[in-house]
């Protein structure tokens, strides 16, 4: 069984095929080049399977079975048949580059607060092990009844940590490694977070319009493309595409179909312009770029919000630490 490919690896395959097609290189050279790349990644079996399917069926598109969606495979096959395979491969590559770009940004946006919170936890542990004992020394000779209960609790935790520092260190290291492994293996869980989900919806919208452009260039029926894409979109655009496909089946134009499906005025205006000029694929590309701009703004806003939240958390933590450690000392000392 072929190894599962990441989005980044799919982009590499599409890029090599696009370049080789433009240069008119033999398919055997293309596969050999890919095999050298994926042998390093320990995924040469993927390229072996691709080559086997390509030579068995005589079409490059068949090599992408199990790697790309069926609609994209069909677009590649039509592009190959009509002599503009390199163009279609380049467009499909854009789709996966967009997905990779968004995935990387989401990981960075989430990784930063995780790292900062981990550092704050590390500083807290260090304070409990090294700083709290110093605070505790100030309370020597003071009636235990006068020592605040919370400070007594901190002293107990500090003593426990100092007594079991090696075991606690091993547990913390294991926890960090566990989080890293889970993050790498199950990073898709991030997509269920509300703020990440909104970003993913916008990314899917951008991808969907880009796919419509590809399908139109390849000569794939737009109604069928809309029906297929509507089932994979998790936001309102899924309903819009489904209703637009229904309207197209009743003989409406593309712009009319989207208008009747309650699409935004911007979408309808660009589609009307595309129909007027006879370049509806350009309208789909423009709509994709608009969604990408929205996406970038949402990602930037999310990152800024997380940064401000972490800054506020850090400041609050310092204040609380002061109030529960040093302030009681000052009060008891009469300062």
Secondary structure as GFF3:
##gff-version 3
##sequence-region A 1 335
A	DSSP	alpha_helix	7	23	.	.	.	ID=ss1
A	DSSP	alpha_helix	27	40	.	.	.	ID=ss2
A	DSSP	alpha_helix	44	57	.	.	.	ID=ss3
A	DSSP	three_ten_helix	60	64	.	.	.	ID=ss4
A	DSSP	alpha_helix	70	82	.	.	.	ID=ss5
A	DSSP	alpha_helix	85	126	.	.	.	ID=ss6
A	DSSP	pi_helix	127	131	.	.	.	ID=ss7
A	DSSP	alpha_helix	132	137	.	.	.	ID=ss8
A	DSSP	three_ten_helix	144	146	.	.	.	ID=ss9
A	DSSP	alpha_helix	149	163	.	.	.	ID=ss10
A	DSSP	alpha_helix	165	185	.	.	.	ID=ss11
A	DSSP	three_ten_helix	187	192	.	.	.	ID=ss12
A	DSSP	alpha_helix	194	218	.	.	.	ID=ss13
A	DSSP	alpha_helix	222	230	.	.	.	ID=ss14
A	DSSP	alpha_helix	236	249	.	.	.	ID=ss15
A	DSSP	alpha_helix	254	260	.	.	.	ID=ss16
A	DSSP	alpha_helix	265	277	.	.	.	ID=ss17
A	DSSP	alpha_helix	280	333	.	.	.	ID=ss18
###
